[in-house]
Structure formats: C-alpha cells, structure tokens
C-alpha cells in the first residue's frame, strides 16, 4: 500500500505479490520499470508512468488519477472499473485486455480514451453508459484477435 500523502518510488523492476492500493493524496510513479501486480489494484491517489510494461493480473479500480506521459504497455487480466471523479490520461502505449468474461465499467461519465487497444482470446464487455474512444493519431488501432469479442451494452 502507498499510504496517504506519500510518494513511493521504485528503483527497478518489481512485482507486488498481492494487492496494490494507492491511497488518496499519494503518488506512485512507475516510469521506466516493469511492474507486475498479482492481486487487485486500487488507485485512489495518482499512478504515473512514462515507459515500461505494467501487468495487472487482478481487477483494477480507478477512483483517482492514471497518468501516462509516454509509451507504456499495460496488460489487464481482470475487470477495469473507472469511477466518477477519476481521470485517465493515455499516451501512445498499448492497452491489452486478456482473461475471460471481463468488463470495462464503472460510474465514469466521460469518454475513456486509449490509443491502442487489443482484446485477445476472450470476451470484454463495455458496460452501459461507458464510452471507449480509441484515438491517438495515425498509430491508433483496436485489434480483436479471434476468438476475442467486444460486447457493447446499450441503455
């Protein structure tokens, strides 16, 4: 856990064997490193990244700030939940969704924008009320690899 009002800086590649919680008003910079989280990830403060690969094995809940300032590859194996009040800033990195029957959802009412999205060998459901925009210039791409499926739920 990154406690409230703290900044935790890692000096090399790391794996969190369990749950990662970034408390409100805290900062967790992950620039230039490979980071793995084997449990759930809850971001109530700020997580920032500018490069390196991040692999989140469990569910991600974003209530705070997700800030990518460079090309980071993020692998999501769990559900992706973004809630009201959260901010999500994506650079030109890849966002890869794996796992079976996962959702992108939450109470976020703005458009969730990612530059490169890949859904591989599974079903990802975009919940009702969510808007996913795949944009970032000429390198933007959404790839759904068979038997991957994206389900978009209407209201």
CORKARA-V52193 format. One record per residue. N is the residue number from 1. RES is the residue in one letter. PHI is phi in whole degrees, 0 to 359 (999 if undefined). OMEGA is omega in whole degrees, 0 to 359 (* if undefined). Layout:
BEGIN
[[N;RES;PHI;OMEGA] [N;RES;PHI;OMEGA]]
END
This chain:
BEGIN
[[1;X;999;171] [2;X;265;186] [3;X;293;181] [4;X;304;176] [5;X;61;180] [6;X;241;172] [7;X;236;177] [8;X;251;180] [9;X;243;178] [10;X;264;183] [11;X;262;180] [12;X;199;179] [13;X;304;186] [14;X;215;172] [15;X;233;173] [16;X;268;181] [17;X;273;184] [18;X;139;185] [19;X;270;174] [20;X;248;177] [21;X;236;174] [22;X;259;186] [23;X;291;178] [24;X;304;180] [25;X;66;175] [26;X;251;182] [27;X;230;179] [28;X;232;178] [29;X;278;182] [30;X;233;184] [31;X;295;171] [32;X;73;180] [33;X;238;170] [34;X;268;181] [35;X;233;174] [36;X;240;175] [37;X;233;184] [38;X;275;179] [39;X;252;180] [40;X;279;176] [41;X;235;177] [42;X;238;180] [43;X;251;177] [44;X;253;176] [45;X;254;182] [46;X;233;169] [47;X;242;182] [48;X;233;181] [49;X;206;177] [50;X;229;177] [51;X;190;181] [52;X;92;180] [53;X;252;177] [54;X;242;180] [55;X;239;181] [56;X;252;185] [57;X;284;181] [58;X;264;180] [59;X;293;174] [60;X;249;173] [61;X;239;182] [62;X;248;175] [63;X;245;183] [64;X;247;186] [65;X;240;174] [66;X;247;185] [67;X;231;174] [68;X;257;179] [69;X;255;179] [70;X;207;185] [71;X;284;179] [72;X;249;173] [73;X;261;179] [74;X;238;178] [75;X;253;181] [76;X;248;178] [77;X;254;180] [78;X;247;176] [79;X;288;180] [80;X;244;182] [81;X;242;176] [82;X;236;188] [83;X;247;179] [84;X;309;180] [85;X;94;179] [86;X;281;172] [87;X;234;181] [88;X;228;179] [89;X;244;182] [90;X;251;173] [91;X;268;184] [92;X;259;182] [93;X;280;182] [94;X;267;176] [95;X;237;187] [96;X;250;180] [97;X;256;178] [98;X;230;182] [99;X;95;184] [100;X;258;173] [101;X;53;180] [102;X;259;180] [103;X;236;165] [104;X;250;186] [105;X;200;181] [106;X;125;183] [107;X;256;179] [108;X;299;184] [109;X;253;177] [110;X;268;178] [111;X;279;175] [112;X;275;185] [113;X;247;176] [114;X;229;184] [115;X;278;180] [116;X;226;181] [117;X;234;176] [118;X;234;176] [119;X;244;188] [120;X;238;168] [121;X;56;183] [122;X;198;175] [123;X;243;174] [124;X;242;181] [125;X;253;173] [126;X;269;187] [127;X;295;177] [128;X;306;179] [129;X;91;180] [130;X;267;174] [131;X;238;178] [132;X;249;178] [133;X;249;176] [134;X;257;183] [135;X;212;181] [136;X;158;178] [137;X;91;187] [138;X;292;181] [139;X;265;180] [140;X;289;180] [141;X;201;168] [142;X;241;181] [143;X;241;174] [144;X;241;184] [145;X;268;181] [146;X;303;9] [147;X;264;180] [148;X;297;182] [149;X;218;171] [150;X;248;177] [151;X;253;179] [152;X;250;183] [153;X;273;177] [154;X;271;180] [155;X;272;*]]
END
